[in-house]
Amino acid sequence: MSGALLDTPRLVAAVSRTEPRRFEGRIENVIGLAVESRGPVSSLGELCWIERDGLPPVPAEVVGFRGARTLLMPLDEPRSIRPGNRVVATGRGFAVPVGEGLLGRVLDGLGRPIDGEGPVVPEAWYPAEGEPASPLRRRPIREPLPVGVRCIDALLTCGRGQRVGIFAGSGVGKSTLLAMMTRNTAADVVVVGLIGERNREVREFVEHHLRGARERTVVVAATADRPALVRIKAAQVATAIAEFFRDRGRHVLLVMDSITRFAMAQREVGLAVGEPPATRGYPPSVFAALPRLLERAGTGPEGSITGFYTVLVDGDDLNEPVADAVRGTLDGHIVLSRRLAEEGLYPAIDVLASVSRLMPDLVSADQLAAAQEVRRLLGAYREARDLVEIGAYQRGTNPDVDRALERMPAIRALLSQRRDEACSFEEAVEQLLTVAGGRAAEVARA
């Protein structure tokens, strides 16, 4: 005790030299999307409030550090933010209020209702940037999830908890295909994430495409005019809401349009905080963020999240960086063909370029054999198509091509579907078996 008293002057001097932990800071600079502040002491991903003179405070997230300065990105319009404004740390990350009351509601990118039907009473709070479940806690995917689209259910069967990408250029029918799934799926709950869409498309999707299914659907929308970080949060918020219902034992269909705009928003944030552009202008953080988001879907101890993510491909290039990264992470991909769309075949699914990696574990031997037979006929027809169209093909030259020409009207009927037409899983499989004919049954028995 006496020794401690003798050291008191030295301890007082040491304390006086210690910089106190500051939970407040002051803005020093605003450059583009990023706000630089001196303080507060905070961690990456922490939520802060930026106070403005005479206006409500703006939420912002810590996205990086530059020397002694904290880099923040506003989660709302940054109007009237200026140097000297106070920044207050909250000590927590962004969380989403979740509950059964979300069903039938339309939310903005931060999980706030925008449908004019009043607030939602939260039952719990889920972190927007949640962690994927442990691989050993995921149940194997062994049960199909009908989506009500004949071509997918018959030839590209997806399972409860599977994650599938829908790859296409602009104007080929991605949104229409998602709308068909939303209305006709056998899932208990549907969560729709509209990321970077046009303003008019949100209301059109809610009022037109969700007719008859809105009571089991939650829509999260962050339109193209919203800040980049809000578009990122919208994808995370939609996933967090899906996780809530999965944790309650429900089978959830999560559809997100589009994962490409999520990546573009992530690129804006990365470049704003000084990341170097790498692959075609995308910084490394984009390719780290994609699997963190996509791996959150899947099975849980009870329920499941089946994810369908649209991917915009520039110039119909399926090997561009985002498409390539997403395809390598997901459990299958559906490719929409511009040529098929121009021929009036909807949905314009290119069956030969598409694959469901889990289909062999989900369907009967008869269905699998029939799907392989239809693929074989489509491949034979595609190889001989040019000769057939110019009249140069002679019947009897190739038995597979002859069979394909004979059954092509039935195959096109199997692949096409009106957007207001519902088709059960059993009907889709029955039509597939009929189109494939006896040869598929022989292959299955063999």
C-alpha positions in Angstrom: 0.0 0.0 0.0 2.8 2.4 0.9 4.5 1.6 -2.5 1.3 2.5 -4.3 1.2 5.8 -2.4 4.8 6.6 -3.3 4.0 6.0 -7.0 0.9 8.3 -7.0 2.6 11.3 -8.8 3.8 9.0 -11.6 0.3 7.4 -11.9 -1.4 10.8 -12.1 1.0 11.8 -14.8 0.4 8.6 -16.8 -3.4 9.1 -16.5 -3.1 12.7 -17.6 -1.3 11.6 -20.8 -4.0 9.0 -21.6 -6.5 10.1 -24.3 -10.0 9.4 -22.9 -12.3 7.1 -24.9 -14.5 9.4 -26.9 -18.0 8.4 -28.0 -18.5 11.6 -29.8 -16.6 13.1 -32.7 -16.7 16.0 -35.2 -17.0 15.9 -39.0 -13.9 17.2 -40.6 -14.4 16.5 -44.3 -17.1 15.3 -46.8 -15.7 13.8 -50.0 -18.2 12.2 -52.4 -20.0 9.4 -50.6 -17.7 9.3 -47.6 -17.8 11.5 -44.5 -14.5 11.9 -42.5 -14.7 12.6 -38.8 -12.2 13.0 -35.9 -13.7 10.4 -33.6 -15.7 8.9 -32.2 -14.0 5.7 -31.0 -15.9 3.0 -32.8 -15.5 -0.3 -34.7 -16.0 -1.3 -38.3 -19.8 -1.6 -39.1 -20.9 0.4 -36.0 -23.9 2.6 -36.3 -23.5 6.3 -35.6 -25.7 9.4 -35.7 -24.6 12.6 -37.5 -26.4 15.6 -36.0 -27.4 18.4 -38.3 -28.4 22.0 -37.5 -32.2 22.2 -37.3 -32.7 18.8 -39.0 -33.1 15.3 -37.7 -29.9 13.3 -37.3 -28.7 11.1 -40.1 -27.8 7.4 -39.4 -24.4 6.4 -40.7 -22.2 3.3 -40.6 -18.5 3.1 -40.0 -17.0 1.8 -43.2 -13.3 2.3 -42.6 -10.5 4.4 -41.1 -7.9 6.7 -42.5 -5.2 7.4 -40.0 -6.8 9.0 -37.0 -10.0 9.7 -38.9 -13.2 7.6 -39.0 -14.8 7.1 -42.4 -18.6 7.0 -42.3 -21.2 6.4 -45.0 -24.7 8.0 -44.4 -27.7 5.6 -44.5 -30.0 8.5 -45.6 -29.7 11.5 -47.8 -26.7 13.5 -46.6 -28.1 16.9 -47.2 -27.0 19.7 -44.9 -24.0 17.7 -43.4 -21.1 20.0 -42.9 -17.7 20.1 -41.1 -18.2 20.6 -37.4 -21.4 18.5 -37.1 -21.3 16.2 -34.1 -21.1 12.4 -34.6 -22.4 10.1 -31.8 -21.5 6.4 -31.7 -24.2 4.0 -30.6 -22.0 1.0 -29.7 -23.9 -1.4 -31.9 -24.3 -2.4 -35.5 -27.4 -2.0 -37.7 -30.2 -4.3 -36.7 -33.6 -5.1 -38.3 -36.9 -5.2 -36.4 -38.6 -8.5 -37.3 -41.9 -10.2 -36.5 -45.0 -11.9 -37.9 -46.4 -8.4 -38.5 -44.0 -8.0 -41.5 -46.1 -10.3 -43.6 -48.0 -8.4 -46.3 -45.9 -5.2 -45.8 -43.6 -3.2 -48.0 -40.4 -1.9 -46.4 -37.6 0.4 -47.5 -33.9 -0.6 -47.5 -33.6 0.0 -43.8 -36.6 -2.1 -42.8 -39.0 0.8 -42.3 -42.6 0.5 -43.6 -43.3 2.6 -46.7 -46.8 1.3 -47.5 -48.7 3.7 -45.3 -50.1 1.0 -43.1 -48.5 2.1 -39.8 -45.5 0.8 -37.9 -44.6 -2.8 -37.3 -44.4 -4.0 -33.7 -41.1 -5.9 -33.5 -40.8 -9.3 -31.9 -37.1 -9.4 -32.1 -34.1 -7.6 -33.6 -31.8 -9.4 -36.1 -28.4 -8.0 -37.2 -28.5 -6.9 -40.8 -25.1 -8.3 -41.5 -25.6 -11.7 -39.9 -23.3 -14.6 -40.0 -23.9 -17.7 -42.1 -24.9 -20.8 -40.2 -22.3 -23.3 -39.3 -21.8 -25.9 -42.1 -22.4 -28.7 -39.6 -25.8 -27.3 -38.5 -27.2 -27.3 -42.0 -29.5 -30.2 -42.8 -28.9 -31.9 -46.1 -31.2 -30.8 -48.9 -33.4 -33.7 -49.9 -36.9 -32.3 -50.4 -37.9 -30.4 -53.6 -39.5 -26.9 -53.5 -42.0 -26.5 -56.2 -41.9 -22.9 -57.6 -44.9 -23.2 -60.0 -42.8 -22.8 -63.2 -43.2 -25.9 -65.3 -39.8 -25.8 -66.9 -37.9 -25.4 -63.6 -40.0 -27.9 -61.7 -39.6 -30.5 -64.4 -36.1 -30.0 -65.8 -34.3 -27.9 -63.1 -35.9 -29.1 -59.9 -34.7 -27.1 -56.9 -34.7 -28.2 -53.3 -35.7 -26.5 -50.0 -32.6 -24.5 -49.0 -31.0 -24.4 -52.4 -29.5 -21.2 -53.8 -29.9 -20.5 -57.6 -28.9 -17.7 -59.8 -31.0 -16.4 -62.7 -28.6 -15.0 -65.3 -29.7 -12.8 -68.2 -29.2 -9.5 -69.9 -31.7 -6.7 -69.7 -35.2 -7.1 -70.9 -35.3 -10.9 -71.1 -37.9 -11.5 -68.4 -36.1 -11.9 -65.1 -38.6 -9.9 -63.1 -41.5 -11.7 -64.7 -40.0 -15.1 -63.9 -39.5 -14.0 -60.2 -43.1 -12.8 -60.1 -44.4 -16.2 -61.3 -42.4 -17.9 -58.6 -43.6 -15.5 -55.9 -47.3 -16.2 -56.8 -47.1 -20.0 -57.4 -44.4 -21.3 -55.0 -45.2 -23.9 -52.3 -43.0 -22.0 -49.8 -44.7 -20.8 -46.5 -43.2 -17.3 -46.7 -41.8 -15.2 -49.6 -39.3 -12.4 -49.0 -38.7 -10.2 -52.1 -35.6 -7.9 -52.2 -35.8 -5.2 -55.0 -32.3 -3.8 -55.1 -31.7 -0.8 -57.4 -34.9 -1.0 -59.2 -36.8 1.9 -60.9 -39.3 3.6 -58.7 -42.3 2.7 -60.9 -41.4 -1.0 -60.8 -41.8 -1.3 -57.1 -45.5 -0.4 -57.1 -46.1 -2.4 -60.2 -44.5 -5.5 -58.6 -46.5 -5.1 -55.4 -49.9 -4.3 -57.0 -49.7 -6.4 -60.1 -47.3 -9.3 -59.6 -48.2 -10.1 -56.0 -52.0 -10.5 -56.5 -53.2 -13.4 -54.4 -49.9 -13.8 -52.6 -49.3 -10.6 -50.8 -50.5 -11.8 -47.4 -47.5 -14.2 -47.2 -45.0 -11.9 -48.8 -42.6 -9.3 -47.4 -41.1 -6.8 -49.9 -37.9 -4.8 -49.2 -37.2 -2.1 -51.8 -34.3 0.2 -52.2 -34.6 2.0 -55.5 -31.8 3.2 -57.8 -31.9 6.7 -56.3 -31.2 5.6 -52.8 -27.6 5.9 -51.4 -25.3 3.0 -52.2 -25.1 1.8 -48.5 -28.9 1.7 -48.4 -29.0 -0.6 -51.4 -26.5 -2.8 -49.7 -28.5 -2.8 -46.5 -31.7 -3.7 -48.4 -30.2 -7.0 -49.5 -29.0 -7.7 -46.0 -32.3 -6.7 -44.4 -34.3 -9.0 -46.8 -31.9 -11.8 -45.8 -32.3 -11.1 -42.1 -36.1 -11.2 -42.4 -35.9 -14.5 -44.2 -33.6 -15.8 -41.4 -36.2 -14.8 -38.8 -38.9 -16.9 -40.5 -36.5 -19.8 -41.1 -35.6 -19.8 -37.4 -39.3 -20.2 -36.7 -39.4 -23.4 -38.7 -40.9 -21.9 -41.9 -39.8 -22.7 -45.5 -38.9 -19.3 -47.0 -38.5 -18.4 -50.7 -36.1 -15.4 -50.9 -36.0 -13.7 -54.3 -33.5 -10.9 -54.9 -33.5 -8.7 -58.0 -30.7 -8.1 -58.4 -27.4 -9.3 -56.9 -25.5 -7.4 -59.5 -26.8 -4.1 -58.2 -25.8 -5.1 -54.7 -22.3 -5.7 -56.1 -22.4 -2.3 -57.9 -23.4 -0.6 -54.6 -20.6 -2.4 -52.8 -18.2 -1.1 -55.5 -19.3 2.5 -54.9 -18.7 2.1 -51.2 -15.3 0.4 -51.7 -14.0 3.0 -54.1 -15.3 5.9 -51.9 -13.2 4.7 -49.0 -10.1 4.3 -51.1 -10.0 0.7 -52.2 -8.0 0.1 -55.4 -10.1 -1.2 -58.3 -9.2 -4.7 -59.3 -11.2 -6.8 -61.7 -13.0 -4.6 -64.2 -13.2 -1.8 -61.7 -14.5 -3.9 -58.8 -12.5 -3.7 -55.6 -11.7 -6.8 -53.6 -14.4 -6.1 -51.0 -17.1 -6.9 -53.6 -15.9 -10.5 -54.0 -15.6 -10.9 -50.2 -19.2 -9.5 -49.6 -20.9 -11.7 -52.2 -20.3 -15.1 -50.5 -21.0 -13.6 -47.1 -24.5 -12.6 -48.3 -25.3 -15.7 -50.4 -24.1 -18.2 -47.8 -26.7 -16.9 -45.3 -29.5 -18.7 -47.3 -29.9 -22.4 -46.9 -31.3 -24.9 -44.5 -31.4 -24.5 -40.7 -32.2 -27.0 -37.9 -35.9 -26.7 -38.7 -36.8 -24.3 -41.6 -35.1 -23.3 -44.8 -34.3 -20.4 -47.1 -34.4 -21.1 -50.8 -32.7 -18.3 -52.6 -33.2 -17.1 -56.2 -30.9 -14.2 -57.2 -31.0 -12.5 -60.5 -27.7 -11.6 -62.1 -27.4 -9.0 -64.9 -24.8 -10.0 -67.5 -23.4 -7.1 -69.5 -23.7 -7.9 -73.2 -25.0 -11.3 -72.3 -21.5 -12.2 -71.2 -21.9 -15.0 -68.6 -18.2 -14.8 -67.7 -18.1 -11.2 -66.5 -16.6 -10.9 -62.9 -19.8 -10.7 -60.8 -21.6 -13.5 -62.8 -18.6 -15.7 -62.5 -18.2 -15.2 -58.8 -21.9 -15.8 -58.1 -22.1 -18.9 -60.3 -19.2 -20.4 -58.3 -20.9 -19.8 -55.0 -24.5 -20.9 -55.8 -26.0 -24.4 -56.1 -27.2 -24.0 -59.7 -27.9 -21.4 -62.4 -30.8 -20.7 -64.8 -29.8 -18.9 -68.0 -32.4 -16.8 -69.8 -31.8 -16.6 -73.6 -32.4 -13.4 -75.6 -32.8 -15.6 -78.7 -35.6 -17.6 -77.1 -37.3 -14.4 -75.9 -37.1 -13.0 -79.4 -38.8 -16.2 -80.7 -41.7 -15.5 -78.2 -40.8 -18.4 -75.8 -41.5 -17.4 -72.2 -40.0 -18.0 -69.8 -37.0 -17.8 -72.0 -35.0 -20.5 -70.1 -32.1 -22.0 -72.0 -32.3 -25.5 -70.5 -29.0 -26.7 -72.0 -27.1 -23.8 -70.4 -28.8 -24.2 -67.1 -28.3 -26.7 -64.3 -29.6 -27.6 -60.8 -26.7 -29.3 -59.0 -29.0 -30.9 -56.5 -31.7 -32.2 -58.9 -30.3 -35.8 -58.9 -30.8 -36.0 -55.1 -34.3 -34.6 -55.2 -36.3 -36.5 -57.9 -37.2 -40.0 -58.9 -35.2 -42.0 -61.4 -38.0 -41.7 -63.9 -38.1 -38.0 -63.8 -34.3 -37.7 -64.0 -34.1 -40.0 -67.0 -37.0 -38.1 -68.7 -35.2 -34.8 -68.1 -32.0 -36.2 -69.6 -33.9 -37.4 -72.6 -35.5 -34.0 -73.2 -32.0 -32.4 -72.9 -30.6 -34.9 -75.4 -33.4 -34.1 -77.9 -32.9 -30.3 -77.4 -29.2 -30.7 -78.0 -29.7 -32.8 -81.2 -32.2 -30.2 -82.5 -29.8 -27.3 -81.7 -27.0 -28.9 -83.7 -29.2 -29.5 -86.7 -31.3 -26.4 -86.5 -29.5 -24.4 -89.2 -29.7 -27.3 -91.7 -33.4 -27.8 -90.8 -34.2 -24.1 -91.3 -32.7 -23.9 -94.8 -34.2 -27.2 -95.8 -30.9 -29.0 -96.2 -31.7 -31.7 -93.6 -32.9 -35.1 -94.9 -35.2 -37.1 -92.7 -33.6 -40.4 -91.7 -30.1 -39.0 -91.5 -30.0 -38.9 -87.7 -32.5 -40.7 -85.6 -32.1 -38.3 -82.7 -32.8 -35.3 -84.9 -35.8 -37.1 -86.4 -37.1 -37.7 -82.9 -36.4 -34.2 -81.8 -38.3 -32.7 -84.8 -41.2 -35.0 -84.1 -41.5 -34.0 -80.4 -40.4 -30.3 -80.7 -44.0 -28.9 -80.5 -44.6 -30.9 -77.3 -41.2 -29.8 -75.9 -41.9 -26.2 -76.6 -45.3 -26.6 -74.8 -43.4 -28.0 -71.8 -40.9 -25.1 -71.8 -43.4 -22.3 -72.3 -45.9 -20.9 -69.8 -48.1 -17.9 -69.6 -47.2 -15.6 -66.7 -50.7 -15.9 -65.2 -50.7 -19.7 -65.5 -50.2 -21.8 -62.4 -48.7 -25.3 -62.7 -48.4 -27.8 -59.9 -45.2 -29.9 -59.5 -47.1 -33.1 -60.2 -48.5 -31.7 -63.5 -45.1 -30.6 -64.6 -43.5 -34.0 -63.9 -46.4 -35.8 -65.7 -46.0 -33.6 -68.8 -42.3 -34.2 -68.8 -42.7 -38.0 -68.7 -45.3 -37.8 -71.5 -42.9 -35.7 -73.7 -39.9 -37.9 -73.0 -41.9 -41.0 -74.0 -40.9 -44.7 -73.6 -37.1 -44.2 -74.1 -36.8 -42.4 -70.8 -38.5 -45.3 -69.0 -36.1 -47.8 -70.6 -33.1 -45.7 -69.5 -34.4 -45.5 -65.9 -34.9 -49.2 -65.7 -31.4 -49.8 -67.1 
